[in-house]
Amino acid sequence: MSTLDQALIGNCGYAALISRQAEVTWACLPRFDGDPVFCSLLGSPQAGSGHGRFAIELERLARSEQEYVRNTAITVTRLYDADGGAVEVTDFAPRFEQFGRTFRPMMLIRRVRRLAGSPLIKIVVRPVFDYGKTRPSITQGSNHVRFVGPDGVLRLTTDASITAIADETSFILEDELTLVLGPDETLPHSPGETGAQFYEHTCTYWQEWVRSLAIPFEWQEAVIRAAITLKLNTFEDTGAVIAAATTSIPEAPESGRNWDYRYCWLRDAYFVINALNRLGATKTMENYVRYIINLVATNSENGLRPVYRINGRADLHETIAGSLPGYRNMGPVRVGNQAYEQRQNDVYGSAILATAHLFFDERLRRRGDESVFRRLEELGEQAVAVYLDPDAGPWEFRGFEKVHTFSTAICWAAARVLGAIADKLGFGERAQYWRSRAEEIAEAIKEQAWNEQRQSYVASFGGDDVDASLMLLYEWGFLEAGDPRLASTVKAVEEELRTGDFLYRYVHEDDFGRPHTAFMTCAFWYVDALAAVGREDEARRMFERLLESRNHVGLLSEDIDPLTGELWGNFPQTYSMVGLINSAMRLSKSWEEGL
């Protein structure tokens, strides 16, 4: 049975998931939103044929262990058989500096080493194409196997027996072997030499990257793993940030809430970039700002979409991949995301707030100037024009629209930051203009989003329901820590949405009925709000319990069953890892206090 006991590897070009049994269960090539050539996480295509797998199988498997090499994106999985035999599988996607640029090939390297005894293993390599519809034709060379698909070729180069791989026969692992899967190109060196060199270079790259992070004193391991995970969900070539590496992991069992998250939501990406910037990972932020500026330059006249492909296009028409049965046979498996057609009025504020770093962060190579400011003003005018318009909101409701407090509040935050940018650039008249627009929006929120009877801000203007995004009114500075309205809103949210240590996004019915799982990042928003209203001890205790919800290698998905603690939803979810980082940064003792 599939579970989310998976580790993520990647190189900011593509990503793959590795199970605790050393199987590559998910890998889209040549990039995040590409064809899942390994897809057993979503079931075997073609009626249980066993295709879509890349596994190292140990006969008489008794137990397994899995961990990351410290401060890297390299996984090590150890398999132990019932007879004292053991093997170690090291998986990684090469990434390192070479010839003055970053080398990140579409390549997966698997190094298999005997640890003890006489382990009997079988190597299973069965890629598929067209979302499971097509099996490749196969050709062999003396040291490689080629898998030929309709639109491309994968080559597996190895020092293992080609016959054993092609015929899937078991053999005793005597020492060590290397499997290099990548494009149809000849390796300049032997697989073993390539694997050893690329391992050392990749390990050094990630450990040096981690050394540059400004981490909190407490919970360092959790923050480092979250930061690496966010980095792995960035597409360096364009700067795009994906929401998650997977599609169609249900938000809850048999719920039909199966979505494709392998794209760049402007809202999610803003949160990711903000978190990485707090940690000092400025290069990722600069790349994303480049992506945003290109989007604005090509889409500003027609308005921004909520979500784009990683190449900047919005052709995300949603289809069903009928050849894949789905996670635990819980289809459908969706490709594309119809949310790109929705009206989500927060997109303008998300783009402005992400780009604003250019004007205030002295570490950046490219600084904000008047031309960038004028482009942001265009987005600001669009935000001001729609802040009272109904939209699908942050939860992307498909069946109705309302004036969502979240969307209006981020429009307010955008107007406020445009005023600050104008001040920075010495444009006094424009600064006054944007401050007045921010005041106008703030008044609307105070008058129409405050529910006097509930003594709380509510999810939509004139409504009665609360949602977890109201906790962000503090994050953006709309409500200050000492404001009694913040304390009473926190109280209303916890009374309606909290179950144990988790929070539902909302509890009212939507297009699919009532939600049955909690939204992981909402719990972190709530933790931050607890600390803001003076309940810091409670916030710390809850945060430490939330850390226990991570899987065995420290990753979180989008959703969690509050009763069983099982992870659901697309994986690993950047939103959730962002929440972890932000809460740790806010709650941690300072280095001076800790030492």
Buried (B, 14 or more C-beta within 10 A) or exposed (E): EBBBBBBBBBBBBBBBBBBBBBBBBBBBBBBBBBBBBBBBBBBBBBEEEEBBBBBBBBBEBEEBEBBBBEBBBBBBBBBBBEBEBBBBBBBBBBBBEEEEEBBBBBBBBBBBBBEBBEBBBBBBBBBBBBBBBBBBEEEEEEBBBBBBBEEBBBBBBBBBEBEBBEEBEEBEBEEBBBBBBBEEEEBEEBBBEBBBEBBEBBBEBBBEBBEEBEBBBBBBEBBBBBBBBBBBBBBBBBBBBBBBBBBBBBBBEEBEBBBBBBBBBBBBBBBBBBBBBBBBBBBBBBBBBBBBBEBBEEBBEEBBBBBBBBBBEBEBEBEBBEBBBBBBEBBBBBBBBBBBBBBBBBBBBBBBBBBBBBBEBEEBEEEBEEEBBEBBBEBBBBBBEBBBEBBBBBBBBEEEBBBBBBBBBBBBBBBBBBBBBBBBBEBEEBBEBBBEBBBEBBEBBEEBBBBEEBBBBBBBBEBEBBBBBBBBBBBBEBBEEEBEBBBBBBBBBBEBBBEEBBBBBBEBEBEBEEBBBBBBBBBBBBBBBBBBBEBBEEBBBBBBBBBEBBBEBBBBBBBBBBEEEBBBBBBBBBBBBBBBBBBBBBBBEEEEEEE
